[in-house]
Amino acid sequence: MFRNTVCLGLFVVLGLSSAACAPSGTVDERPDVDEGEAVVSAFATEDQTFAAVADLVAATPLVVSGRVQSVEVARTDPNELEGLALTVYRVDVTLEDVLRGASPGRTISFEFLGPSVDLGTGEETPMILNGLQAPDVGDELVLFLQPASKRSVEATGVTHSLVSFDGILWVGADGKLATPLEGSGRAAHQLVGLTVDELASEIRTLTG
């Protein structure tokens, strides 16, 4: 689907670290992506990846399910050295269920990195973040969230941020969780195949 992508050597927004080329995975009903996409590693610190579901749940004050209502450009961050600008999306989600924590209201929002833009040509390059693409309108998601940073609130008005890329999963047409997160053995991979109700039951078991 996407063509002419490159590997970007950037230090970027959203707490992300420098880029590295790597294979990406797929999620049911997500667009196919050619190999060799721009892939940006998830978070700057390894302690924000999770090998066990129990650790992911313990680190997460809010777990919700919901459907994406809008994905809009919230800001762009130019990088003159690289000759690129990075697009930051604001993703708005209407909640369907709260699986952990106090209800935050009817909707939440979070940032996600969108395409890079060549400052010279205006050409866009899609971003793949450790195998993940930005959600689309209509996607049903399960999200492991924490309050957004002051900087994000002031810049884009979002309410929350992902605890980790282990903490965004898609709900397929069959009602089961899926993730394109690259690698194996992480908490997100262990949740694949559960229904939202089964995840809610597991969270209740883990939290007593």
Sequence and secondary structure as in RCSB ss.txt:
>XXXX:A:sequence
MFRNTVCLGLFVVLGLSSAACAPSGTVDERPDVDEGEAVVSAFATEDQTFAAVADLVAATPLVVSGRVQSVEVAR
TDPNELEGLALTVYRVDVTLEDVLRGASPGRTISFEFLGPSVDLGTGEETPMILNGLQAPDVGDELVLFLQPASK
RSVEATGVTHSLVSFDGILWVGADGKLATPLEGSGRAAHQLVGLTVDELASEIRTLTG
>XXXX:A:secstr
   S        STT   B        TTS    TT EEB S SSGGGS SSHHHHHHT SEEEEEEEEEEEEEE
EEEETTTTEEEEEEEEEEEEEEEEES    SEEEEEEEEEEEETTT  EE EEBTTB    TT EEEEEEEE  H
HHHHHH   EEES GGGEEEE TTSBEE   SSSSSHHHHHTT BHHHHHHHHHHHH 
